[in-house]
Amino acid sequence: MFRKSFLRLLLTLFCIIPVGAVAGESATISGAWLANGYQQIFVSAPIKLYQFDLSGHVSMTQGIAGELDFWSQCVGIGTSPEDIEARCLWQDLDGGSIILQLRGQSLQEGVEVAGNIVGGAGKYAGITGTVAFTWSALSFGREEGRTVLTGHTTNLGGEYTIP
């Protein structure tokens, strides 16, 4: 009798408590990012404007709120190749999203990029944190007057808090 009551209690708890609840969660993240896109330089003397658009797969080994895979879209702009700011949107497969602000010196191998997690939607609402990585590989080509680029990093890391 005790055994049946205990099993009923366990089944009831598992049905009531949502699995993967993230409220009040803080943790570290780590993973890799593979991104492809374009870089353009717009010239209006005496100013040059550097712009890039990247998208790709973020693959986590230590994920965010239990998610290990995100699709990333980033747009960056700067007035010199040494001072670029980017805004990124990472979306999980369920439609939840995370917004990041990144700052880097240039799109070159070995250059560190750091930034902040500044918000999110869905189960990531209110998320904050930090993120950093170093480009481990970058390749460039030309297509239709634009520079085509592919970048890869294997040391994506940081931390986050979801209230």
ROVEXVO-198240 format. One line per 3 residues: number of its first residue (from 1); their letters; for each residue x, y, z of N, C-alpha, C. Coordinates in Angstrom, 1 decimal, m for minus. Last residue first. Layout:
BEGIN
NUM = a = X Y Z X Y Z X Y Z; ...
END
This chain:
BEGIN
163 = pit = 15.9 35.7 m14.3 15.2 36.0 m13.0 14.1 35.0 m12.6; 18.7 34.1 m15.4 17.3 34.3 m15.7 16.5 34.5 m14.4; 22.0 34.8 m16.2 21.0 34.7 m15.1 19.6 35.0 m15.7
160 = yeg = 25.1 33.5 m17.5 23.8 34.1 m17.6 23.0 33.9 m16.3; 28.4 33.6 m19.0 27.5 33.2 m17.9 26.2 34.0 m18.1; 30.7 32.1 m21.3 30.1 33.2 m20.5 29.3 32.7 m19.4
157 = gln = 32.1 31.3 m24.6 31.8 31.1 m23.1 31.2 32.3 m22.5; 33.5 29.8 m27.3 32.4 30.6 m26.9 32.1 30.3 m25.4; 35.6 28.5 m28.6 35.8 28.9 m27.2 34.7 29.9 m26.7
154 = tth = 35.6 28.1 m31.3 35.3 26.9 m30.4 35.4 27.3 m28.9; 34.4 29.8 m34.1 35.0 29.8 m32.8 34.7 28.6 m32.0; 34.5 30.9 m37.4 34.3 29.8 m36.5 35.0 30.1 m35.2
151 = gtl = 33.2 32.5 m40.4 34.0 32.5 m39.1 33.6 31.4 m38.2; 33.3 33.6 m43.6 32.9 32.5 m42.8 33.8 32.5 m41.5; 32.3 36.2 m45.9 33.1 35.6 m44.9 32.5 34.5 m44.1
148 = vtr = 32.6 38.2 m48.7 31.9 37.0 m48.1 32.8 36.5 m47.1; 32.4 41.5 m49.5 33.3 40.5 m49.0 32.5 39.4 m48.3; 30.8 42.5 m52.6 30.9 42.4 m51.1 31.9 41.4 m50.7
145 = gee = 30.5 42.3 m55.3 31.0 43.6 m54.7 31.1 43.6 m53.2; 29.7 39.6 m55.7 28.8 40.8 m56.0 29.3 42.1 m55.3; 32.1 38.4 m53.6 30.9 38.1 m54.3 30.0 39.3 m54.5
142 = rgf = 35.2 37.2 m52.4 34.4 38.3 m53.0 33.2 37.7 m53.7; 36.2 36.0 m49.1 36.1 35.9 m50.5 35.4 37.1 m51.0; 37.8 34.7 m46.1 37.2 35.8 m46.9 37.2 35.5 m48.4
139 = sla = 37.6 33.1 m43.0 38.0 33.0 m44.4 37.2 34.1 m45.1; 38.8 32.4 m39.7 38.0 33.3 m40.6 38.5 33.1 m42.0; 39.0 30.8 m36.6 39.2 30.7 m38.1 38.3 31.7 m38.8
136 = swt = 38.6 31.6 m34.1 39.7 30.6 m34.3 40.0 30.4 m35.8; 37.8 34.5 m32.4 37.7 33.9 m33.7 38.9 32.9 m33.9; 36.9 34.1 m29.1 38.0 34.5 m30.0 37.8 33.8 m31.3
133 = fav = 34.3 35.3 m26.9 34.9 34.3 m27.7 36.1 34.9 m28.5; 31.8 35.8 m24.4 33.1 36.2 m25.0 33.6 35.0 m25.9; 29.1 37.3 m22.5 29.6 36.3 m23.5 30.9 36.8 m24.1
130 = tgt = 27.0 37.7 m19.7 28.1 38.1 m20.5 28.5 36.9 m21.4; 23.6 38.6 m18.8 24.8 37.9 m18.7 25.9 38.5 m19.6; 20.0 38.1 m18.5 21.2 39.0 m18.6 22.4 38.1 m18.4
127 = iga = 16.6 37.7 m19.3 17.9 37.1 m19.2 19.0 38.2 m19.3; 13.9 38.4 m19.6 14.7 39.0 m18.5 16.1 38.5 m18.3; 12.9 35.4 m21.0 12.5 36.8 m20.7 13.3 37.2 m19.5
124 = ykg = 13.3 32.9 m22.0 14.5 33.7 m21.7 14.2 35.1 m21.3; 11.0 31.7 m22.7 11.6 31.2 m21.4 12.9 32.0 m21.1; 10.2 34.6 m24.4 9.8 33.2 m24.1 10.5 32.9 m22.8
121 = agg = 13.1 36.6 m25.0 11.7 36.4 m25.0 11.4 34.9 m24.8; 15.7 38.8 m23.6 15.2 37.7 m24.3 13.7 37.6 m24.3; 18.7 40.6 m23.0 17.3 40.4 m22.9 16.9 39.1 m23.7
118 = vin = 21.5 40.9 m23.2 20.7 42.0 m22.7 19.2 41.8 m22.6; 24.6 39.8 m22.7 23.3 39.2 m23.0 22.3 40.3 m22.3; 27.5 41.5 m23.9 26.5 41.2 m22.9 25.2 40.6 m23.5
115 = gav = 30.9 40.7 m25.0 29.6 41.4 m24.9 28.7 41.0 m23.8; 33.7 40.4 m27.1 33.1 40.3 m25.8 31.8 41.1 m25.9; 36.2 38.9 m29.0 34.9 39.6 m29.1 34.2 39.3 m27.7
112 = evg = 39.6 38.8 m29.8 38.5 38.6 m28.9 37.3 39.5 m29.1; 41.2 37.5 m32.6 40.7 38.7 m32.0 39.5 38.4 m31.1; 42.0 35.3 m34.0 42.7 35.6 m32.8 42.2 36.8 m32.0
109 = eql = 41.2 36.5 m37.2 41.5 35.4 m36.4 42.3 35.9 m35.1; 39.0 39.4 m37.4 40.3 38.7 m37.7 40.5 37.5 m36.7; 37.2 41.9 m37.6 37.0 40.5 m37.9 38.3 39.8 m38.4
106 = sqg = 38.0 43.8 m34.6 37.9 43.6 m36.1 37.6 42.1 m36.3; 37.3 44.2 m31.9 38.2 45.1 m32.6 38.2 45.0 m34.1; 33.9 44.2 m30.7 35.2 43.6 m31.1 36.0 44.6 m31.8
103 = rlq = 31.0 43.6 m28.9 32.0 44.6 m29.3 33.3 43.9 m29.6; 27.5 42.9 m28.8 28.9 42.4 m28.9 29.8 43.6 m29.3; 24.6 42.1 m27.2 25.3 43.2 m27.8 26.8 42.8 m27.7
100 = lii = 21.8 39.8 m27.8 23.2 40.1 m27.3 23.7 41.4 m28.0; 18.9 38.2 m26.9 19.5 39.3 m27.6 20.8 39.6 m26.9; 17.2 35.2 m27.6 18.1 35.9 m26.7 18.7 37.0 m27.5
97 = sgg = 14.0 33.4 m27.8 15.1 34.2 m28.3 15.9 34.9 m27.2; 12.0 30.6 m28.7 12.5 31.5 m27.7 13.7 32.2 m28.3; 11.4 28.7 m30.7 11.0 30.1 m30.9 11.4 31.1 m29.8
94 = dld = 12.4 26.2 m30.4 11.0 26.4 m29.9 10.6 27.8 m30.1; 15.1 26.3 m31.1 14.2 25.6 m32.0 12.7 25.7 m31.6; 16.1 29.7 m30.3 16.2 28.2 m30.2 15.1 27.6 m31.1
91 = qwl = 18.0 32.3 m31.6 16.7 31.7 m31.5 16.9 30.2 m31.3; 19.8 35.3 m31.0 19.9 33.8 m31.0 18.5 33.2 m30.8; 20.7 38.1 m32.4 19.5 37.5 m32.0 19.8 36.0 m32.1
88 = cra = 22.9 40.9 m31.9 22.7 39.5 m32.3 21.4 39.0 m31.7; 24.7 43.6 m32.9 23.5 43.2 m32.1 23.2 41.8 m32.7; 28.0 45.0 m32.6 27.0 44.2 m33.2 25.9 43.9 m32.3
85 = eid = 30.6 47.3 m33.4 29.6 46.9 m32.5 28.5 46.0 m33.2; 34.0 47.9 m33.8 32.8 47.4 m34.4 31.9 46.9 m33.3; 36.8 49.1 m34.4 35.8 49.5 m33.4 34.4 49.1 m34.0
82 = eps = 38.6 48.6 m36.4 39.0 48.3 m35.0 37.9 48.6 m34.0; 37.6 49.5 m38.7 37.6 48.0 m38.5 38.1 47.7 m37.1; 35.4 52.2 m38.0 36.7 51.7 m38.3 36.7 50.2 m38.1
79 = tgi = 32.8 52.6 m37.5 33.4 53.6 m38.4 34.9 53.3 m38.6; 30.5 49.9 m37.7 31.5 50.7 m37.0 32.1 51.7 m38.0; 28.2 47.2 m37.1 28.5 48.4 m37.8 29.6 49.1 m37.0
76 = gvc = 26.4 44.1 m37.6 27.4 44.9 m36.9 27.8 46.1 m37.8; 24.1 41.6 m36.8 24.4 42.8 m37.7 25.3 43.7 m36.9; 23.4 38.2 m36.7 24.1 39.3 m36.1 24.3 40.4 m37.2
73 = qsw = 21.7 35.4 m35.7 21.7 36.4 m36.7 22.3 37.6 m36.1; 21.8 31.9 m35.0 22.2 33.2 m34.7 22.1 34.1 m35.9; 20.0 29.3 m33.5 20.3 29.9 m34.8 20.6 31.4 m34.5
70 = fdl = 21.2 26.9 m31.1 20.6 28.2 m31.4 20.9 28.6 m32.8; 21.2 24.3 m28.8 21.3 24.7 m30.2 20.5 26.0 m30.5; 20.7 23.6 m26.2 22.1 23.5 m26.7 22.3 24.0 m28.1
67 = ega = 18.9 24.5 m23.3 18.9 24.5 m24.8 20.4 24.4 m25.2; 18.9 24.8 m20.6 18.7 23.4 m21.1 18.8 23.4 m22.6; 19.5 27.5 m20.2 18.1 27.0 m19.8 17.8 25.6 m20.5
64 = igq = 22.0 27.1 m22.4 21.2 28.1 m21.7 19.8 27.6 m21.5; 24.6 24.6 m22.2 23.6 25.4 m22.8 23.0 26.5 m21.9; 27.6 23.5 m22.8 26.9 23.9 m21.6 25.9 25.0 m22.1
61 = tms = 27.9 23.3 m25.5 28.2 22.1 m24.7 27.6 22.3 m23.3; 26.1 24.6 m28.3 26.6 24.7 m26.9 26.9 23.3 m26.3; 26.4 26.1 m31.2 26.3 24.7 m30.7 26.9 24.7 m29.3
58 = vhg = 24.9 28.2 m33.4 25.6 28.2 m32.1 25.3 26.8 m31.5; 25.1 28.8 m36.8 24.7 27.8 m35.8 25.5 28.0 m34.6; 24.3 31.9 m38.4 24.9 30.6 m38.3 24.4 29.9 m37.1
55 = sld = 25.1 35.1 m40.0 24.1 34.1 m39.4 24.8 32.8 m39.4; 26.0 38.5 m40.3 26.4 37.1 m40.1 25.2 36.3 m39.6; 27.0 41.4 m41.7 25.8 40.6 m41.5 26.1 39.1 m41.4
52 = fqy = 28.6 44.5 m41.3 28.6 43.1 m41.6 27.3 42.5 m41.1; 30.3 47.5 m42.2 29.0 46.8 m41.9 29.2 45.4 m42.2; 31.9 50.5 m41.8 32.1 49.1 m42.0 30.8 48.4 m41.4
49 = lki = 32.3 53.5 m43.4 31.4 52.8 m42.6 31.6 51.3 m42.9; 34.5 56.3 m43.5 34.2 54.9 m44.0 33.3 54.3 m42.9; 34.5 59.8 m44.3 34.1 58.7 m43.4 34.0 57.4 m44.1
46 = pas = 34.9 62.2 m45.5 36.1 61.5 m45.1 35.8 60.3 m44.3; 33.5 60.3 m48.2 34.6 61.1 m47.6 34.2 62.1 m46.6; 32.0 57.6 m47.7 31.5 58.9 m47.9 32.5 59.9 m47.3
43 = vfi = 31.9 54.2 m48.3 32.8 55.4 m48.2 32.0 56.6 m48.6; 31.3 51.1 m46.8 30.7 52.2 m47.5 31.6 53.5 m47.3; 32.1 47.8 m47.0 32.6 49.1 m46.6 32.0 50.2 m47.5
40 = qqy = 30.8 44.7 m45.8 30.8 45.8 m46.8 31.4 47.0 m46.2; 30.5 41.3 m45.5 31.1 42.5 m44.9 31.2 43.5 m46.0; 28.3 38.5 m44.9 28.9 39.5 m45.7 29.5 40.7 m44.9
37 = gna = 28.5 35.1 m43.8 27.8 36.3 m44.1 28.6 37.2 m45.0; 28.3 32.5 m41.2 28.6 33.0 m42.6 27.9 34.3 m42.9; 29.6 30.8 m38.3 28.8 31.9 m38.9 29.3 32.2 m40.4
34 = lwa = 29.5 28.8 m35.6 29.9 28.8 m37.0 29.0 29.8 m37.7; 30.6 28.4 m32.4 29.7 29.2 m33.3 30.3 29.1 m34.7; 30.4 26.5 m29.3 31.1 26.9 m30.6 30.1 27.6 m31.4
31 = gsi = 30.6 26.7 m25.7 30.2 26.1 m27.0 31.0 26.6 m28.2; 29.1 27.4 m22.6 30.3 27.2 m23.4 29.8 26.5 m24.7; 28.0 29.2 m19.6 27.8 28.6 m21.0 29.1 28.4 m21.7
28 = tas = 26.9 28.9 m16.2 27.9 29.2 m17.2 27.5 28.6 m18.6; 23.9 30.2 m14.6 24.9 29.2 m15.0 25.9 29.7 m16.0; 20.9 30.5 m12.8 22.2 31.1 m13.2 23.2 30.0 m13.5
25 = ega = 17.4 30.9 m12.5 18.6 30.1 m13.0 19.8 30.9 m13.3; 14.9 31.8 m11.9 15.9 31.9 m10.9 17.2 31.1 m11.3; 13.1 29.5 m13.9 13.1 30.7 m13.0 14.2 30.7 m12.0
22 = vag = 13.0 27.3 m15.6 14.2 28.1 m15.6 14.2 29.3 m14.6; 12.0 24.0 m15.8 11.7 25.3 m15.4 13.0 26.1 m15.2; 12.2 21.3 m16.6 13.1 22.3 m17.3 12.7 23.8 m16.9
19 = vpi = 8.9 20.4 m16.1 10.3 20.0 m16.3 11.0 21.0 m17.1; 6.7 21.7 m13.7 7.2 21.7 m15.1 8.6 21.3 m15.2; 4.9 19.8 m11.5 6.1 20.6 m11.6 6.6 20.6 m13.1
16 = icf = 2.8 18.0 m12.0 2.5 19.3 m11.6 3.7 20.3 m11.8; 3.8 15.5 m12.8 2.8 16.1 m13.6 2.6 17.6 m13.3; 5.5 14.9 m10.7 6.1 15.1 m12.1 5.1 15.7 m13.0
13 = ltl = 3.7 14.7 m8.6 4.7 15.7 m8.6 5.3 16.0 m10.0; 2.2 12.4 m9.4 1.6 13.7 m9.3 2.6 14.8 m9.3; 4.2 10.4 m9.3 3.6 10.7 m10.6 2.9 12.1 m10.6
10 = llr = 4.8 10.5 m6.5 5.8 10.8 m7.5 5.2 11.2 m8.9; 2.3 9.7 m5.5 2.8 11.0 m5.2 3.9 11.4 m6.2; 2.1 7.1 m6.6 1.1 8.1 m7.0 1.6 9.5 m6.7
7 = lfs = 4.3 5.9 m5.3 4.3 6.0 m6.7 3.3 7.1 m7.2; 3.3 6.0 m2.6 4.5 6.7 m3.0 4.6 6.9 m4.5; 1.1 4.3 m2.9 0.9 5.7 m2.5 2.1 6.6 m2.9
4 = krf = 2.4 1.9 m3.5 1.4 2.5 m4.4 1.2 4.0 m4.1; 3.8 1.6 m1.1 4.5 1.6 m2.4 3.6 2.3 m3.4; 1.9 1.3 0.9 2.8 2.4 0.9 3.5 2.6 m0.4
1 = m = 0.8 m1.2 0.0 0.0 0.0 0.0 0.9 1.3 0.0
END
